[in-house]
Amino acid sequence: MAAPAQFDSRGLPPGYPFKPEYEFSASDARAALARGLLLIDVRTSEELELARVPAATHIPLNELEKRIDELADHDGPIAFMCHHGVRSMKAALMARALGKPQAMSVAGGIDAWSLSADDTVPRYERGLLGYKVVK
């Protein structure tokens, strides 16, 4: 899928401060799934019900430290995903500190995934009354 016009060739918004040593773009992460990338979704169960990437394993951010052993047997790349990329960066840094130096974050989270990697994944937003699908 080609990235929408408001995104660059990697599927990132213009001017996004991409950190290649810590992040995958959503389109790069999707391609890496075929090469053994382990994708971990750190969003809440409520968010997961609205939108999900079928290949992702769900480990909420607040459970990651106590569940890090679940990643022990995976020697390849690991990418964490959240809604927009903030919690997933925290997860990647935590995983690195806990012995997974190859841990990365998906830049822009599942929102960027929906816009640039797989438009079948719904987009959603958080409002005063909770989450709602917007696409």
N, C-alpha and C positions, 0 to 999 in steps of 0.2 A: 504494500500500500504506500503510495506517495504521501509525504507529509503535506498538510494543508499549507496554503500560501503564507499564513502568519508564522510558520515554523521554518527553520533552516533544514538542510538536507539530512541532519541527524534527528529531526523531529523535536528540536528545542526552540523555544521562543527566541527571537532576536535579542541579543544582549545577555542571554542567560549566562551566569557565571559558572559554566560547566567545569567540573573538577575531575578530569579523566583518571586521576589516581584513586578517586573515591566513588565515582559514579559511572553507570551505564546510561546511555539514552534508552528510552523505552524501545525504540526500534532495534537497537543493538542487543538489548536484553532478550527481546523476542527471538532474534536470530540465534543468540547464544544458547537458548533452550535446547536446540537440536545438537549442540556440542557438549551437553552435560551440565549446563547452568542449573543450579538449585535455586528456585525462586521462592522466597519466603514472604508472605503477606502479613504485616504486623498491625493491620487495622483491627478495629473492634468487630465482634460478631455482627453487630447491627449494620455496619458498613459492608461487611462481606455479603450480607443478604441482598444488598442493593446492586452490587457489581463485583465480579470476581474474574480472575484469570484462571481457567481450569487447571493449568499446570502448576499453580502455586500451592504451597503448603501453608496452612494458617497457623502462625504462632503469634498471638497478640504481643505487642511490645512489652506490656507489663508482666509477661510470663517468660520473656526471652532468656533472662539470666538463669532462671531455674531450669529451663529446658534446653540450654545450650548443648548438653550432651547428645541431644537428638541429631546434632549436626556433626558429631565426632567422626563418623565413618565417611563423610563426604570430603574428599581431598581436592575437588575441583572448585570452580568459581561459585560464589554464593552472591545473590542479589536480594536485597530487602526492598519491599514496596509498601507504600502507604497511600494516602490520598494525594498529597502534593509533593512529598519528598523530604519533609522535615523529620517525621518520626523514623522513616527508613534510614536517614543519615545517622540518627542517634543509634539505631539498631546496628548499623554497619560498624560504627565506632565501638560500640559495646562488644560486638562479636570479635572485632580485631583485638580488643583488650583482653578478651577471654580465650585467645588462642586461634582465631580464624583470620589470619592476616590477609586473605584473599577476599574478605567480605566487602561488598560494594552496595551502593544505594541506587535505586532507579530514579533518575532525575525527573522531577515533575510527577512522580507517582502514577497511580492508576488513571489519573486524569490525563496525563500525557500519553499513557498507553492507549487510552480510548481515542485520543485525537491523532496519534501518529503511528501506532503499531497495530491496533485492532479496533475498528469502529463498531464492532458488534458488542463491545463491552460498554455498558451504559455509563454515562457521566452523572454525577450527583453533586449536591451541595448541602451544606449544613445551614439551617436557618434557626429562627427562634424556637420553632416547634420540633426540631430534630432534623433528620436527613430527608431529602427528597430527590428523586431522579429528575434530571433536567433534559435528558436526551435518551 
